[in-house]
Amino acid sequence: MSVKIGENIDLGEFPLLLAPMEDVSDPPFRYVCKQNGVDLMYTEFISSEGLIRDAAKSIQKLDIFEYERPIGIQIFGGDIEHMRQSAEICTKANPDLIDINYGCPVKKVVCKGAGSSLLQDIDKMVAMTKAVVEATHLPVTVKTRLGWDDNTKNVYEVAERLQDVGIKALAIHGRTRAQLYKGQADWSMIRDVKRNPRIKIPIFGNGDVDSVEKAAAWRQEYEVDGIMIGRAAIGYPWIFREIKHFFNTGERLEGPTIAERVDVCKTHLIKSIEWKGDKLGIFEMRRHYANYFKGIPNFKESRMKLVSLQTKEEILEVLEEIEHTFHTELI
Ligand SMILES: Cc1cc2nc3c(=O)[nH]c(=O)nc-3n(C[C@H](O)[C@H](O)[C@H](O)COP(=O)(O)O)c2cc1C
């Protein structure tokens, strides 16, 4: 059965979502994930304070492209009125949906009463969500965690109350705020939410999915409507097509060849330069090379070149060199 967000966003059967990731899920990275079959993507989280102050950095994050659809813009903040205003600003950017971040555990966000901090004040979370829902004609979705800490795992109640004020889907990261990214994600409460007969909206599971096997096993075990993947897609956007292929055919797809790795890395670089300009595009791409070529023995020398060269032409040349040098390596 097809999974739908609101009336109009049809994600097909068991969609795979790219998790919003600060400094990672920008348009160049989203491009290579889209090429590999991801069903729904989000921008990285955008500060509502930045949006209403018209801060250039926040406004730039609203850039979305037609080929990215369906795409959500994710916002965060601690002030209800500012979140309402930023929902209006986001609506003008014309995404397919607006997502609210109630999951970010980072101190500088939590200190301002934003992100996962709202898990400590569900009344305020509900009021904020209602304000955002009423400020836009677009579907509003939420991403959150199991609760603040081990003693307050309240996502079951959160899901009911947010559905009541009109959210159209909920993504749950199977950790508490106190856990940050430590330990293992526990999806059993995500299943409890999904099994709640009152819950009608799609429930997406998030946290630690990093292989086809895990995606298949957790789909069965936790009964979620789809899976959201973050870290495992960094440097490995093929994870989406591999999982999709397995679900569609029951067969494992071969991993990418060196030529494919080089090809996607080139595309990512070119898109990065297109979007950010030469200097920043080349600089910000540096963090990705090691991930794209993870597992290749004796890669260090090539990596050193990639992260120190200053021009697109030189980097493309090294990437071609990599293809020729390592094309026989099996990873
Ligand atoms: C570098 C990084 C940046 C992140 N930024 C965001 C963000 O902007 N918004 C958000 O909701 N979650 C953010 N997250 C959390 C991820 O969306 C996701 O919930 C988390 O990584 C767990 O999923 P995974 O195990 O598949 O990576 C971030 C995670 C990482 C690693």
The ligand as an ORCA input file, in Angstrom:
! r2SCAN-3c Opt
* xyz 0 1
  C      26.085     15.551     10.885
  C      24.655     15.406     11.343
  C      23.797     16.487     11.255
  C      22.471     16.364     11.646
  N      21.617     17.428     11.475
  C      20.283     17.245     11.705
  C      19.341     18.255     11.355
  O      19.673     19.320     10.825
  N      18.028     17.994     11.627
  C      17.593     16.817     12.195
  O      16.382     16.625     12.387
  N      18.467     15.867     12.526
  C      19.791     16.034     12.269
  N      20.644     15.005     12.525
  C      20.123     13.712     13.001
  C      19.799     12.793     11.815
  O      18.758     13.343     11.042
  C      19.385     11.388     12.303
  O      18.260     11.507     13.134
  C      20.483     10.691     13.085
  O      21.734     10.821     12.434
  C      20.159      9.196     13.263
  O      19.985      8.557     12.029
  P      21.159      7.681     11.354
  O      21.608      6.660     12.376
  O      20.539      7.059     10.149
  O      22.274      8.619     11.048
  C      21.994     15.127     12.181
  C      22.878     14.063     12.284
  C      24.188     14.171     11.868
  C      25.102     12.971     11.977
*
